[in-house]
């Protein structure tokens, strides 16, 4: 079984645990293949924890979950030093981030200080405590969940924090058939116990290296860049995507091409990934909010306005 077949086997295994969200499951896997983190904005009870556990089992990742509340401290995440009387020295105690897959549950319920503790972790894969920098295990991913804006007890994530997430998804309620299957299926623990490991961390890192090598033609890269830059000029947006968004879209478009069995990126890869990468990076204007316009609607308009390049021989 080659790496691509293993990737599809991962999707199959996770799909047996989480019903009715095959597209979102694939998007999370693409984010992992691109080496990025995932933000899930959703109501409680739609299977976010089960989804993270299923990925940790099928990818053989060391998994930890942190339930964020207002009293969670940065040291709970990055670790702290404790004095040992018997040795008359301080000993470092690792925090929760020392794992391969961290589920940061309800991240927007905790304090901004604790939220910001994840910035270095997510961007650089390391923590610095008391002047000492320590590397996290590799691979390392964060799946963070946040309750919908305005929910009681929540604080908005800073824009700098949201920008660290490669993609933002909403799982939502299952459709009728999926919810019926959920009612008739064994409970979540039984479904999780039935999943089998498909690959390990070293194989996942090898796939990430393959993804980096996917070819991006100049004209396709220009199309990608024009889409990102258009978010900075749209009248209904007061802030568009950052250059980090350009990098994120490039990475996940390559992952999309790799999963599709190609060694080159097409405009379709970019079109499919653009909303997932850009929606949480743009800020709507006051008039757009009053009119009830959603970020996804603006991004769809941008996709219609910016024509894709003609396909060359290698992009067909």
Secondary structure, 3 states (H helix, E strand, C coil): CCHHHHHHHHHHHHHCCCCCCHHHHHHHHHHHHCCCCEEEECCCCCCHHHHHHHHHHHCCCCEEEEECCCCCCHHHHHCEEEEECCCCEEEEECCCCCCCEEEEECHHHCCHHHHHHHHHHHHHCEEEECCEEEECCCCCEEEEEECCCCCCCCCCCCHHHHCCCCEEECCCCCCHHHHHHHHHCCCHHHHHHHCCCCCCHHHHHHHHHHHHCCECCHHHHHHHHHHHHHCCCCCCEEECCCHHHHHHHHHHHHHHHHHCCCCECCHHHHHHHHHHHHCCCCEECHHHHHCCCCHHHHHHHHHHHCCCCCCCHHHC
